[in-house]
Amino acid sequence: MQPMTFSIPSARILPFRSRVRTARQLACVAVVWLAQALAAPPALAQAASGTPQLNLPRTTLRLGMFNIDVQVAQTPEQRSVGLMWRRGMPQHEGMLFVFEQPAVQCFWMKNTPSPLTAAFVADDGTLVNLADMQPLKEDSHCSAKPVRYVLEMNQGWFAKRGFAAGARIVGSPFQAK
């Protein structure tokens, strides 16, 4: 959450009614801000608590002859937590991050103790580029071009199976719309 800053006009310049209106507006903004802070979305509360999110929706993707069981992180809160605090993952599982619009997507490994490979994926399921990411590092790993999807798997999963940029993932997220 970004900190809010306020600029209060000098009381000497404003007439009394304007000062009262400004004070009421500031009070309303403060109440809304406090309510939002106290009612943090569950994923953000989860992020603060240090517990992994394990109950996201799931789908199955296919890459070559391999099925991949993925959790789908599609809200901003789910994406912000991602695989944080997850200590290992079965080899056939991953997390698919789904964004509203294609854009250059950048990922880091803050609070993520397991090494991962991020596959940046085009709308049609084509792997754009892969990035190996080291545990707990805050280095940015970005897509080579705008993408809507990022698939995180255990580090080396793609390389061990001979997949590189240009390979195509099949599954419901990548079907023509």
TANOR-V912133 format. One line per field, one symbol per residue. psi: psi as a letter, one per 20 degrees, with the letter a starting at -180 (. if undefined). Layout:
psi->???
This chain:
psi->ppqpqqopqphhhqrghhggggggghggggggggghhhlqqhhhhgghikpqpikrqqrprpocjpppoqqooiqhgghhgcjqjpmqqqhjqappppqhqproppqrkpkoippqppopprhjippgrqpppqqjqjqpoqqirpriqpoprqpiggghjkpaphqpqprhhjqp.
